[in-house]
Amino acid sequence: MNISYDSYRVFYYVAKYRSFTQAAAVLMNNQPNVTRTIKNLEQALGCKLFARSHRGAELTPEGERLYEHISRAFAHIQTGEEELTAERGLQGGVVTISASEISLRCCLLPLLRDYRKRYPGVRIRMFNHPTPQAIDVLKNGLADFAMVTTPAEVPDSLQERTVMEIQEVPICGAAFSELWGRRLSLPELAEYPLICLGPNTSTFAFYSDFFARQTLALRPDIEAATADQILPMVRGQLGVGFVPESFLQDEGGYSDIRRLELKTPIPKRKICFLKQHRQYLSRAAKELEAMILDACADYELGGQDSV
């Protein structure tokens, strides 16, 4: 049955107002055209939809059943239009991000804070995963983009831009105060209990490579589930940990722990922005992407501390 949307639209407003005249006014049409459209619709459906009376246009039982369905459909259409209008004006919408914990804390949180100030109506959905899983979420189309830390195996299907570099440092508490104030070799440090993220994280891969370059095997005594757990474990005197410098700055002082100096410094790591090639992004996601790409441009121009 080939009945146009316009026919159902006319039916909806006549049924809503129980008046051909009022429906014509709302539709900015004339009453004869509205009447003709309803007659054509009744002929196509093979039933009477309205019965005229002194009270106006009353729905027949068949008309009532049709209006029950048409009114729900129009409510969905209107809701969709309102959502799209709100999103175009950035008064609504959703942005989905897949991020590793270090990239979230060191880079993404300040950007999200500024984004929320600009667009408080946009909802943010965050997936917090180690880098390999964050990439998988993006590849499977479950996120608009991803923020990850190196090392990262980025497939050809994804675009990659560096947002910033981070420096990680070894730290320990008073239980290992004999390490304070000394320039340590990595073999010396490896004699002490080490706290690190577990396998299947980019952090574990990064430090495994760092140790291997000095012919050492990384064997953590304690495997933390998240990067945020390392600092409390160090404060709990459980061992030596490796954290980004910004973690120490976020604490607003760390008199109970000390930063250790290595003879061979830990290489810097990168935080990278990833998205799929030719991926459709909503207006809300495009605005956040633009803010992140501004940070990428600052890094590429040498302003690594801008984020």
Backbone as CSV, one residue per row, in Angstrom:
resi,resn,N_x,N_y,N_z,CA_x,CA_y,CA_z,C_x,C_y,C_z
1,MET,0.853,-1.185,0.000,0.000,0.000,0.000,0.893,1.240,0.000
2,ASN,0.750,2.082,-1.036,1.631,3.227,-1.213,0.928,4.520,-0.792
3,ILE,0.928,4.779,0.518,0.289,5.980,1.066,1.385,6.924,1.542
4,SER,1.303,8.173,1.147,2.382,9.119,1.430,2.383,9.559,2.894
5,TYR,3.555,10.011,3.310,3.697,10.588,4.655,2.783,11.799,4.826
6,ASP,2.643,12.610,3.773,1.809,13.814,3.864,0.355,13.469,4.163
7,SER,-0.127,12.359,3.612,-1.510,11.950,3.884,-1.698,11.630,5.365
8,TYR,-0.736,10.886,5.922,-0.832,10.556,7.344,-0.636,11.800,8.209
9,ARG,0.159,12.739,7.730,0.363,13.989,8.476,-0.947,14.774,8.559
10,VAL,-1.680,14.849,7.444,-2.981,15.527,7.452,-3.940,14.792,8.390
11,PHE,-3.970,13.463,8.290,-4.837,12.675,9.169,-4.497,12.943,10.642
12,TYR,-3.205,12.985,10.972,-2.774,13.190,12.357,-3.336,14.493,12.920
13,TYR,-3.232,15.572,12.159,-3.669,16.862,12.693,-5.194,16.994,12.724
14,VAL,-5.887,16.410,11.771,-7.350,16.420,11.835,-7.814,15.634,13.061
15,ALA,-7.181,14.457,13.285,-7.554,13.634,14.435,-7.164,14.301,15.747
16,LYS,-6.027,14.971,15.761,-5.563,15.615,16.989,-6.500,16.740,17.416
17,TYR,-6.944,17.570,16.452,-7.772,18.729,16.783,-9.261,18.456,16.588
18,ARG,-9.585,17.275,16.032,-10.988,16.919,15.759,-11.665,18.001,14.923
19,SER,-10.890,18.550,13.966,-11.410,19.647,13.158,-10.640,19.744,11.852
20,PHE,-11.374,19.756,10.732,-10.737,19.951,9.440,-10.229,21.387,9.309
21,THR,-11.008,22.329,9.847,-10.647,23.741,9.728,-9.373,24.039,10.513
22,GLN,-9.299,23.562,11.757,-8.119,23.837,12.579,-6.884,23.128,12.038
23,ALA,-7.083,21.913,11.534,-5.957,21.183,10.927,-5.418,21.947,9.721
24,ALA,-6.316,22.489,8.906,-5.888,23.258,7.737,-5.075,24.472,8.151
25,ALA,-5.484,25.134,9.243,-4.756,26.312,9.721,-3.355,25.933,10.196
26,VAL,-3.242,24.834,10.950,-1.937,24.394,11.461,-1.023,23.990,10.312
27,LEU,-1.621,23.341,9.299,-0.833,22.865,8.160,-0.585,23.958,7.125
28,MET,-1.151,25.157,7.377,-1.054,26.270,6.426,-1.542,25.834,5.046
29,ASN,-2.689,25.173,5.064,-3.329,24.675,3.849,-4.767,25.197,3.850
30,ASN,-5.584,24.763,2.905,-6.990,25.159,2.933,-7.859,23.928,3.201
31,GLN,-9.062,24.181,3.684,-9.931,23.085,4.107,-10.300,22.129,2.971
32,PRO,-10.598,22.608,1.759,-10.906,21.651,0.675,-9.778,20.666,0.402
33,ASN,-8.539,21.141,0.455,-7.403,20.227,0.235,-7.308,19.190,1.350
34,VAL,-7.538,19.630,2.595,-7.498,18.708,3.731,-8.601,17.665,3.584
35,THR,-9.804,18.128,3.235,-10.931,17.202,3.059,-10.639,16.193,1.955
36,ARG,-10.076,16.662,0.842,-9.762,15.782,-0.283,-8.706,14.742,0.121
37,THR,-7.704,15.175,0.883,-6.651,14.241,1.320,-7.239,13.134,2.198
38,ILE,-8.139,13.488,3.113,-8.742,12.495,3.999,-9.611,11.525,3.196
39,LYS,-10.378,12.035,2.230,-11.199,11.153,1.398,-10.338,10.171,0.619
40,ASN,-9.202,10.646,0.077,-8.289,9.753,-0.651,-7.685,8.699,0.275
41,LEU,-7.381,9.108,1.500,-6.828,8.157,2.468,-7.859,7.107,2.841
42,GLU,-9.096,7.532,3.060,-10.160,6.577,3.387,-10.382,5.594,2.241
43,GLN,-10.318,6.100,1.017,-10.488,5.227,-0.144,-9.350,4.210,-0.236
44,ALA,-8.111,4.675,0.042,-6.958,3.768,-0.029,-7.023,2.693,1.054
45,LEU,-7.500,3.067,2.239,-7.568,2.124,3.362,-8.857,1.302,3.351
46,GLY,-9.842,1.759,2.588,-11.091,1.005,2.476,-11.973,1.099,3.701
47,CYS,-11.912,2.208,4.412,-12.757,2.374,5.591,-12.959,3.855,5.879
48,LYS,-14.004,4.152,6.647,-14.294,5.520,7.044,-13.477,5.846,8.279
49,LEU,-12.801,7.014,8.274,-11.952,7.398,9.402,-12.585,8.461,10.293
50,PHE,-13.437,9.287,9.726,-14.066,10.369,10.482,-15.570,10.376,10.224
51,ALA,-16.308,10.796,11.246,-17.747,11.046,11.129,-17.985,12.483,11.558
52,ARG,-18.490,13.300,10.651,-18.721,14.706,10.963,-19.963,14.832,11.850
53,SER,-19.883,15.750,12.822,-21.017,16.037,13.704,-20.952,17.498,14.108
54,HIS,-21.944,17.934,14.928,-21.929,19.324,15.386,-20.720,19.600,16.290
55,ARG,-20.117,18.548,16.824,-18.937,18.708,17.689,-17.635,18.731,16.874
56,GLY,-17.719,18.513,15.588,-16.536,18.528,14.745,-16.350,17.222,14.009
57,ALA,-15.103,16.821,13.816,-14.777,15.569,13.116,-14.452,14.505,14.162
58,GLU,-15.378,13.564,14.359,-15.193,12.497,15.339,-14.567,11.278,14.653
59,LEU,-13.613,10.676,15.339,-12.970,9.474,14.795,-13.912,8.288,14.867
60,THR,-13.958,7.515,13.803,-14.663,6.226,13.820,-13.797,5.223,14.592
61,PRO,-14.329,4.049,14.929,-13.488,3.032,15.585,-12.229,2.702,14.777
62,GLU,-12.373,2.657,13.432,-11.194,2.409,12.594,-10.217,3.581,12.677
63,GLY,-10.766,4.804,12.703,-9.930,5.989,12.828,-9.189,6.032,14.154
64,GLU,-9.879,5.618,15.227,-9.238,5.582,16.559,-8.049,4.636,16.558
65,ARG,-8.230,3.445,15.942,-7.116,2.480,15.911,-5.942,3.024,15.106
66,LEU,-6.254,3.661,13.969,-5.173,4.216,13.145,-4.468,5.359,13.884
67,TYR,-5.236,6.207,14.545,-4.642,7.354,15.241,-3.730,6.893,16.387
68,GLU,-4.095,5.797,17.030,-3.251,5.267,18.107,-1.844,4.980,17.593
69,HIS,-1.729,4.413,16.397,-0.417,4.105,15.829,0.257,5.348,15.256
70,ILE,-0.524,6.162,14.518,0.052,7.337,13.862,0.550,8.340,14.904
71,SER,-0.175,8.514,16.006,0.245,9.486,17.029,1.561,9.069,17.669
72,ARG,1.748,7.746,17.871,3.025,7.277,18.425,4.149,7.526,17.431
73,ALA,3.879,7.262,16.154,4.913,7.477,15.135,5.309,8.943,15.061
74,PHE,4.329,9.843,15.104,4.642,11.263,15.039,5.381,11.733,16.283
75,ALA,5.073,11.151,17.432,5.798,11.504,18.655,7.265,11.130,18.524
76,HIS,7.540,9.947,17.940,8.933,9.525,17.723,9.629,10.446,16.727
77,ILE,8.909,10.813,15.661,9.496,11.706,14.658,9.839,13.055,15.281
78,GLN,8.919,13.599,16.066,9.152,14.901,16.690,10.316,14.841,17.678
79,THR,10.397,13.725,18.436,11.509,13.562,19.373,12.837,13.520,18.623
80,GLY,12.861,12.779,17.505,14.082,12.713,16.702,14.479,14.066,16.155
81,GLU,13.495,14.820,15.671,13.788,16.158,15.149,14.334,17.066,16.243
82,GLU,13.736,16.988,17.433,14.194,17.820,18.550,15.618,17.459,18.954
83,GLU,15.920,16.137,18.970,17.267,15.709,19.338,18.295,16.199,18.324
84,LEU,17.952,16.090,17.027,18.882,16.541,15.994,19.073,18.049,16.048
85,THR,18.002,18.772,16.305,18.102,20.225,16.422,18.975,20.608,17.609
86,ALA,18.772,19.902,18.740,19.582,20.180,19.932,21.042,19.856,19.675
87,GLU,21.294,18.751,18.956,22.678,18.366,18.684,23.351,19.372,17.763
88,ARG,22.606,19.865,16.755,23.190,20.858,15.854,23.590,22.109,16.625
89,GLY,22.807,22.445,17.625,23.125,23.612,18.444,23.998,23.273,19.632
90,LEU,24.462,21.989,19.698,25.294,21.497,20.805,24.624,21.708,22.152
91,GLN,23.291,21.587,22.159,22.542,21.595,23.409,22.263,20.161,23.851
92,GLY,22.682,19.212,23.059,22.485,17.806,23.366,23.465,16.977,22.569
93,GLY,23.251,15.650,22.587,24.142,14.744,21.884,24.990,13.926,22.833
94,VAL,25.700,12.970,22.274,26.537,12.062,23.059,27.887,11.911,22.367
95,VAL,28.963,11.930,23.145,30.306,11.635,22.646,30.807,10.400,23.386
96,THR,31.289,9.415,22.648,31.792,8.180,23.254,33.296,8.079,23.013
97,ILE,34.042,7.889,24.109,35.501,7.881,24.040,36.019,6.608,24.693
98,SER,36.989,5.998,24.043,37.692,4.848,24.601,39.097,5.317,24.981
99,ALA,39.449,5.249,26.267,40.707,5.858,26.709,41.424,4.980,27.713
100,SER,42.752,4.953,27.592,43.561,4.324,28.630,43.589,5.237,29.843
101,GLU,43.863,4.660,30.993,43.788,5.442,32.228,44.804,6.572,32.263
102,ILE,46.025,6.300,31.835,47.056,7.336,31.867,46.708,8.471,30.918
103,SER,46.210,8.137,29.711,45.839,9.204,28.782,44.653,10.001,29.306
104,LEU,43.747,9.329,29.996,42.601,10.028,30.582,43.062,11.026,31.630
105,ARG,43.897,10.575,32.545,44.292,11.433,33.666,45.298,12.506,33.264
106,CYS,46.232,12.161,32.415,47.301,13.102,32.072,46.903,14.108,30.993
107,CYS,45.927,13.744,30.159,45.649,14.583,28.996,44.174,14.886,28.807
108,LEU,43.344,13.862,28.845,41.960,14.021,28.423,41.106,14.769,29.442
109,LEU,41.346,14.559,30.739,40.501,15.204,31.749,40.478,16.730,31.635
110,PRO,41.641,17.400,31.477,41.576,18.868,31.301,40.791,19.284,30.066
111,LEU,40.919,18.522,28.976,40.169,18.837,27.767,38.671,18.641,27.981
112,LEU,38.301,17.564,28.667,36.889,17.316,28.935,36.299,18.378,29.860
113,ARG,37.095,18.861,30.798,36.628,19.930,31.693,36.270,21.181,30.881
114,ASP,37.152,21.553,29.954,36.880,22.724,29.109,35.693,22.466,28.182
115,TYR,35.603,21.248,27.669,34.508,20.901,26.762,33.168,20.999,27.483
116,ARG,33.109,20.509,28.724,31.855,20.545,29.484,31.444,21.975,29.808
117,LYS,32.420,22.849,30.016,32.090,24.257,30.253,31.438,24.879,29.019
118,ARG,31.942,24.506,27.850,31.396,25.058,26.605,30.054,24.438,26.239
119,TYR,29.932,23.120,26.434,28.751,22.398,25.959,28.185,21.515,27.082
120,PRO,27.590,22.110,28.098,27.104,21.319,29.245,25.976,20.357,28.896
121,GLY,25.288,20.577,27.754,24.186,19.696,27.391,24.612,18.395,26.747
122,VAL,25.879,18.276,26.352,26.367,17.064,25.686,26.753,16.023,26.735
123,ARG,26.273,14.803,26.542,26.636,13.713,27.451,27.930,13.049,26.967
124,ILE,28.761,12.656,27.923,30.034,12.011,27.600,29.992,10.581,28.129
125,ARG,30.240,9.630,27.229,30.295,8.224,27.617,31.745,7.778,27.505
126,MET,32.309,7.310,28.616,33.728,6.987,28.670,33.946,5.496,28.891
127,PHE,34.749,4.877,28.009,35.231,3.515,28.221,36.673,3.611,28.692
128,ASN,36.977,3.071,29.852,38.327,3.127,30.410,38.963,1.744,30.290
129,HIS,39.919,1.599,29.367,40.543,0.309,29.089,42.047,0.490,28.947
130,PRO,42.833,-0.586,29.145,44.230,-0.550,28.708,44.290,-0.285,27.205
131,THR,45.429,0.199,26.748,45.564,0.599,25.347,45.099,-0.463,24.343
132,PRO,45.495,-1.735,24.450,45.048,-2.708,23.432,43.530,-2.836,23.369
133,GLN,42.874,-2.852,24.533,41.415,-2.968,24.546,40.751,-1.680,24.059
134,ALA,41.357,-0.537,24.385,40.805,0.744,23.915,40.809,0.798,22.389
135,ILE,41.870,0.270,21.781,41.945,0.231,20.318,40.889,-0.716,19.753
136,ASP,40.686,-1.858,20.401,39.677,-2.812,19.933,38.282,-2.201,19.971
137,VAL,37.979,-1.451,21.028,36.669,-0.806,21.144,36.449,0.144,19.967
138,LEU,37.487,0.914,19.622,37.379,1.846,18.498,37.234,1.090,17.177
139,LYS,38.031,0.046,16.972,37.961,-0.732,15.734,36.576,-1.336,15.537
140,ASN,35.918,-1.723,16.635,34.606,-2.356,16.549,33.470,-1.343,16.425
141,GLY,33.825,-0.064,16.317,32.810,0.960,16.113,32.014,1.324,17.348
142,LEU,32.549,1.016,18.538,31.825,1.286,19.777,32.199,2.629,20.396
143,ALA,33.106,3.365,19.756,33.512,4.680,20.260,33.741,5.615,19.088
144,ASP,33.609,6.917,19.336,33.880,7.915,18.306,35.378,8.023,18.040
145,PHE,36.176,7.961,19.112,37.626,7.952,18.969,38.256,7.426,20.250
146,ALA,39.581,7.292,20.232,40.294,6.719,21.367,41.498,7.580,21.713
147,MET,41.874,7.546,22.991,43.099,8.181,23.478,43.904,7.096,24.174
148,VAL,45.133,6.866,23.698,45.933,5.751,24.215,47.368,6.202,24.464
149,THR,48.085,5.374,25.212,49.502,5.619,25.477,50.348,4.627,24.692
150,THR,51.526,5.074,24.294,52.454,4.186,23.596,53.181,3.313,24.617
151,PRO,53.653,2.133,24.169,53.593,1.593,22.808,52.189,1.098,22.467
152,ALA,51.812,1.287,21.214,50.487,0.875,20.760,50.589,0.307,19.356
153,GLU,49.968,-0.817,19.144,49.898,-1.417,17.808,48.655,-0.876,17.118
154,VAL,48.858,0.137,16.282,47.744,0.828,15.638,47.544,0.254,14.242
155,PRO,46.394,-0.338,13.952,46.170,-0.911,12.618,46.028,0.179,11.560
156,ASP,46.173,-0.209,10.326,46.086,0.742,9.210,44.707,1.377,9.089
157,SER,43.694,0.733,9.670,42.328,1.260,9.569,42.110,2.495,10.436
158,LEU,43.108,2.831,11.287,42.951,3.959,12.202,43.954,5.065,11.875
159,GLN,43.523,6.306,12.058,44.419,7.459,11.987,45.021,7.700,13.369
160,GLU,46.254,8.190,13.399,46.951,8.412,14.665,47.605,9.787,14.677
161,ARG,47.403,10.523,15.762,48.084,11.802,15.971,48.596,11.844,17.408
162,THR,49.810,12.365,17.599,50.355,12.514,18.946,49.813,13.791,19.576
163,VAL,49.272,13.654,20.787,48.725,14.803,21.509,49.787,15.435,22.410
164,MET,50.545,14.595,23.120,51.556,15.114,24.036,52.497,13.991,24.437
165,GLU,53.594,14.367,25.079,54.519,13.399,25.667,54.406,13.462,27.183
166,ILE,54.681,12.334,27.829,54.699,12.298,29.288,56.005,11.662,29.753
167,GLN,56.443,12.105,30.898,57.655,11.541,31.512,57.246,10.781,32.759
168,GLU,57.673,9.523,32.840,57.400,8.733,34.027,58.659,8.647,34.879
169,VAL,58.441,8.486,36.187,59.560,8.471,37.138,59.363,7.335,38.138
170,PRO,60.482,6.775,38.646,60.370,5.794,39.725,60.204,6.499,41.065
171,ILE,59.409,5.924,41.954,59.180,6.515,43.277,59.174,5.406,44.326
172,CYS,59.459,5.799,45.574,59.362,4.850,46.682,59.107,5.615,47.971
173,GLY,58.725,4.878,49.004,58.455,5.473,50.305,59.619,5.309,51.265
174,ALA,59.386,5.681,52.527,60.447,5.701,53.537,61.005,4.318,53.844
175,ALA,60.233,3.272,53.562,60.732,1.919,53.826,61.950,1.604,52.977
176,PHE,62.148,2.360,51.899,63.301,2.145,51.021,64.126,3.432,50.925
177,SER,64.254,4.106,52.055,64.925,5.412,52.079,66.402,5.327,51.696
178,GLU,66.980,4.127,51.727,68.384,3.998,51.312,68.552,4.315,49.823
179,LEU,67.452,4.355,49.080,67.530,4.693,47.657,67.458,6.198,47.415
180,TRP,67.046,6.964,48.398,66.842,8.396,48.226,68.177,9.114,47.989
181,GLY,68.163,10.049,47.089,69.336,10.905,46.875,70.481,10.247,46.147
182,ARG,70.255,9.091,45.547,71.326,8.398,44.827,70.986,8.301,43.345
183,ARG,72.007,8.202,42.505,71.811,7.899,41.092,71.906,6.387,40.940
184,LEU,70.806,5.770,40.595,70.705,4.322,40.629,70.801,3.725,39.226
185,SER,71.436,2.575,39.152,71.374,1.809,37.916,70.082,0.991,37.945
186,LEU,69.614,0.612,36.771,68.396,-0.192,36.735,68.599,-1.555,37.395
187,PRO,69.775,-2.212,37.245,69.971,-3.472,37.970,69.860,-3.292,39.482
188,GLU,70.346,-2.159,40.014,70.204,-1.902,41.448,68.731,-1.800,41.823
189,LEU,67.981,-1.058,41.016,66.568,-0.861,41.323,65.797,-2.172,41.240
190,ALA,66.204,-3.029,40.307,65.507,-4.297,40.110,65.655,-5.250,41.284
191,GLU,66.585,-4.949,42.182,66.749,-5.771,43.377,65.640,-5.528,44.394
192,TYR,64.880,-4.467,44.207,63.828,-4.107,45.158,62.468,-4.543,44.608
193,PRO,61.471,-4.702,45.476,60.136,-5.092,44.985,59.549,-4.018,44.069
194,LEU,59.112,-4.445,42.908,58.600,-3.518,41.899,57.079,-3.630,41.783
195,ILE,56.441,-2.470,41.589,54.988,-2.398,41.373,54.756,-1.920,39.949
196,CYS,53.968,-2.673,39.192,53.741,-2.323,37.786,52.371,-2.825,37.356
197,LEU,51.847,-2.258,36.287,50.637,-2.808,35.694,50.929,-4.180,35.113
198,GLY,49.890,-4.981,34.966,50.051,-6.347,34.516,50.200,-6.479,33.013
199,PRO,50.462,-7.709,32.541,50.543,-7.970,31.105,49.254,-7.546,30.398
200,ASN,49.326,-7.439,29.084,48.207,-6.971,28.254,47.911,-5.490,28.457
201,THR,48.899,-4.751,28.983,48.803,-3.294,29.040,50.000,-2.712,28.299
202,SER,49.835,-1.509,27.770,50.960,-0.868,27.082,52.060,-0.508,28.073
203,THR,51.684,-0.242,29.331,52.676,0.101,30.352,53.604,-1.077,30.615
204,PHE,53.042,-2.267,30.742,53.874,-3.457,30.964,54.804,-3.670,29.767
205,ALA,54.281,-3.502,28.548,55.106,-3.661,27.348,56.221,-2.625,27.313
206,PHE,55.903,-1.400,27.714,56.881,-0.312,27.713,58.032,-0.625,28.672
207,TYR,57.718,-1.022,29.901,58.775,-1.286,30.878,59.497,-2.605,30.616
208,SER,58.822,-3.564,30.031,59.502,-4.800,29.623,60.598,-4.480,28.621
209,ASP,60.290,-3.591,27.666,61.280,-3.192,26.666,62.409,-2.389,27.311
210,PHE,62.049,-1.488,28.229,63.058,-0.668,28.916,64.028,-1.554,29.695
211,PHE,63.521,-2.549,30.395,64.379,-3.467,31.149,65.198,-4.341,30.204
212,ALA,64.572,-4.795,29.111,65.270,-5.693,28.186,66.468,-5.009,27.539
213,ARG,66.382,-3.684,27.305,67.508,-2.957,26.722,68.733,-2.991,27.624
214,GLN,68.510,-3.247,28.900,69.625,-3.361,29.839,69.781,-4.804,30.309
215,THR,69.380,-5.713,29.435,69.494,-7.169,29.639,68.879,-7.620,30.955
216,LEU,67.743,-7.020,31.284,67.013,-7.403,32.486,65.609,-7.852,32.103
217,ALA,65.040,-8.719,32.919,63.651,-9.136,32.730,62.787,-8.407,33.741
218,LEU,61.667,-7.892,33.296,60.737,-7.215,34.213,59.910,-8.275,34.920
219,ARG,60.069,-8.333,36.246,59.299,-9.285,37.058,58.684,-8.527,38.238
220,PRO,57.534,-7.908,38.025,56.914,-7.142,39.115,56.559,-8.044,40.291
221,ASP,56.800,-7.551,41.500,56.372,-8.273,42.696,54.884,-8.054,42.951
222,ILE,54.394,-6.904,42.505,52.975,-6.581,42.665,52.460,-6.061,41.330
223,GLU,51.378,-6.651,40.840,50.755,-6.192,39.616,49.499,-5.397,39.962
224,ALA,49.501,-4.127,39.634,48.342,-3.268,39.884,47.343,-3.421,38.752
225,ALA,46.075,-3.319,39.083,45.031,-3.420,38.062,44.901,-2.124,37.280
226,THR,45.157,-0.991,37.943,45.047,0.318,37.295,46.239,1.180,37.699
227,ALA,46.542,2.179,36.875,47.656,3.077,37.183,47.407,3.873,38.456
228,ASP,46.149,4.159,38.752,45.810,4.911,39.954,46.133,4.147,41.236
229,GLN,46.295,2.837,41.150,46.597,2.043,42.348,48.071,2.101,42.738
230,ILE,48.941,2.494,41.805,50.377,2.393,42.068,50.814,3.355,43.170
231,LEU,50.376,4.612,43.095,50.798,5.592,44.087,50.368,5.208,45.504
232,PRO,49.117,4.791,45.737,48.763,4.340,47.095,49.569,3.132,47.563
233,MET,49.919,2.236,46.633,50.725,1.078,47.022,52.130,1.499,47.426
234,VAL,52.688,2.480,46.696,54.001,2.992,47.084,53.914,3.660,48.446
235,ARG,52.876,4.442,48.660,52.694,5.087,49.964,52.485,4.063,51.071
236,GLY,51.965,2.914,50.698,51.800,1.838,51.665,53.071,1.050,51.900
237,GLN,54.206,1.531,51.333,55.535,0.935,51.541,55.635,-0.479,50.973
238,LEU,54.908,-0.739,49.860,54.919,-2.076,49.279,56.028,-2.276,48.256
239,GLY,56.626,-1.188,47.762,57.689,-1.353,46.789,57.953,-0.079,46.014
240,VAL,58.689,-0.232,44.921,59.041,0.869,44.025,58.077,0.848,42.845
241,GLY,57.515,2.007,42.515,56.580,2.087,41.401,57.030,3.095,40.355
242,PHE,56.383,3.044,39.209,56.657,3.994,38.124,55.345,4.720,37.801
243,VAL,55.364,6.047,37.881,54.154,6.826,37.614,54.510,8.051,36.778
244,PRO,53.560,8.583,36.016,53.798,9.855,35.324,54.035,10.978,36.340
245,GLU,54.892,11.915,35.976,55.169,13.043,36.867,53.904,13.799,37.244
246,SER,52.958,13.898,36.326,51.739,14.647,36.614,50.927,14.000,37.728
247,PHE,51.068,12.684,37.951,50.383,12.045,39.066,50.856,12.649,40.385
248,LEU,52.154,12.940,40.473,52.696,13.528,41.702,52.219,14.962,41.852
249,GLN,52.145,15.693,40.765,51.666,17.064,40.823,50.203,17.115,41.233
250,ASP,49.416,16.155,40.757,47.994,16.120,41.104,47.783,15.916,42.593
251,GLU,48.745,15.265,43.251,48.590,14.988,44.672,48.781,16.234,45.525
252,GLY,49.347,17.290,44.940,49.547,18.526,45.702,50.587,18.385,46.802
253,GLY,51.578,17.585,46.588,52.624,17.371,47.591,52.764,15.897,47.900
254,TYR,53.984,15.442,48.078,54.201,14.015,48.309,55.399,13.841,49.246
255,SER,55.291,14.417,50.441,56.396,14.382,51.392,56.704,12.971,51.887
256,ASP,55.728,12.078,51.758,55.934,10.719,52.263,56.593,9.808,51.235
257,ILE,56.823,10.294,50.019,57.511,9.485,49.012,58.574,10.330,48.343
258,ARG,59.486,9.691,47.638,60.566,10.389,46.945,60.655,9.917,45.506
259,ARG,60.975,10.844,44.652,61.279,10.535,43.265,62.720,10.033,43.210
260,LEU,62.975,8.956,42.506,64.311,8.372,42.421,64.970,8.772,41.102
261,GLU,66.288,8.833,41.104,67.038,9.214,39.910,67.745,7.990,39.351
262,LEU,67.515,7.748,38.068,68.163,6.635,37.398,69.319,7.130,36.533
263,LYS,70.377,6.319,36.463,71.498,6.658,35.588,71.056,6.636,34.121
264,THR,70.173,5.712,33.794,69.580,5.654,32.455,68.134,6.110,32.568
265,PRO,67.825,7.335,32.140,66.462,7.862,32.325,65.414,7.020,31.586
266,ILE,64.229,7.017,32.122,63.110,6.345,31.467,62.724,7.149,30.218
267,PRO,62.624,6.517,29.070,62.220,7.264,27.863,60.828,7.866,28.030
268,LYS,60.588,8.943,27.312,59.261,9.539,27.348,58.270,8.664,26.580
269,ARG,57.017,8.737,26.999,55.942,8.049,26.292,55.037,9.076,25.626
270,LYS,54.277,8.634,24.646,53.367,9.526,23.941,51.919,9.159,24.247
271,ILE,51.076,10.174,24.266,49.633,9.978,24.309,49.111,10.311,22.923
272,CYS,48.361,9.380,22.336,47.930,9.505,20.942,46.411,9.520,20.809
273,PHE,45.962,10.269,19.839,44.549,10.347,19.470,44.321,9.447,18.267
274,LEU,43.310,8.584,18.338,43.017,7.648,17.252,41.568,7.784,16.811
275,LYS,41.342,7.661,15.530,39.978,7.577,14.988,40.007,6.759,13.717
276,GLN,38.853,6.274,13.317,38.775,5.502,12.091,38.808,6.435,10.878
277,HIS,39.394,5.933,9.780,39.382,6.693,8.532,37.938,6.873,8.061
278,ARG,37.632,8.081,7.591,36.318,8.390,7.012,35.178,8.017,7.943
279,GLN,35.400,8.175,9.237,34.357,7.854,10.208,33.390,9.028,10.363
280,TYR,32.084,8.726,10.366,31.093,9.781,10.612,31.139,10.166,12.083
281,LEU,31.192,11.453,12.357,31.144,11.955,13.730,29.994,12.941,13.856
282,SER,29.291,12.882,14.976,28.247,13.851,15.258,28.870,15.225,15.469
283,ARG,28.024,16.247,15.477,28.534,17.606,15.706,29.233,17.689,17.064
284,ALA,28.638,17.043,18.071,29.230,17.074,19.408,30.613,16.430,19.416
285,ALA,30.756,15.281,18.720,32.046,14.600,18.660,33.054,15.417,17.859
286,LYS,32.593,16.079,16.788,33.504,16.892,15.980,34.089,18.050,16.782
287,GLU,33.286,18.644,17.660,33.782,19.756,18.470,34.860,19.296,19.441
288,LEU,34.658,18.123,20.066,35.684,17.607,20.967,36.924,17.199,20.183
289,GLU,36.721,16.602,19.017,37.865,16.243,18.165,38.685,17.486,17.826
290,ALA,38.009,18.595,17.518,38.722,19.831,17.169,39.587,20.307,18.330
291,MET,39.071,20.198,19.559,39.852,20.605,20.729,41.081,19.715,20.893
292,ILE,40.896,18.406,20.672,42.025,17.481,20.798,43.055,17.736,19.708
293,LEU,42.585,17.987,18.483,43.520,18.238,17.388,44.275,19.552,17.584
294,ASP,43.658,20.529,18.256,44.389,21.752,18.615,45.558,21.418,19.531
295,ALA,45.311,20.492,20.475,46.390,20.060,21.366,47.473,19.324,20.585
296,CYS,47.072,18.524,19.580,48.045,17.841,18.726,48.913,18.862,17.985
297,ALA,48.277,19.909,17.465,49.016,20.933,16.727,49.998,21.649,17.641
298,ASP,49.584,21.920,18.886,50.485,22.558,19.847,51.708,21.679,20.095
299,TYR,51.488,20.366,20.211,52.604,19.447,20.420,53.544,19.477,19.220
300,GLU,52.971,19.403,18.014,53.788,19.353,16.801,54.589,20.635,16.591
301,LEU,54.067,21.739,17.145,54.800,23.023,17.054,55.801,23.206,18.196
302,GLY,55.824,22.192,19.073,56.803,22.264,20.170,56.219,22.687,21.493
303,GLY,54.908,22.865,21.562,54.290,23.284,22.830,53.751,22.126,23.610
304,GLN,54.633,21.197,23.988,54.199,19.963,24.652,53.496,20.203,25.970
305,ASP,53.735,21.340,26.611,53.151,21.568,27.926,51.817,22.301,27.843
306,SER,51.245,22.399,26.633,50.055,23.224,26.480,48.800,22.553,26.993
307,VAL,48.774,21.209,27.085,47.576,20.513,27.514,47.546,20.472,29.029
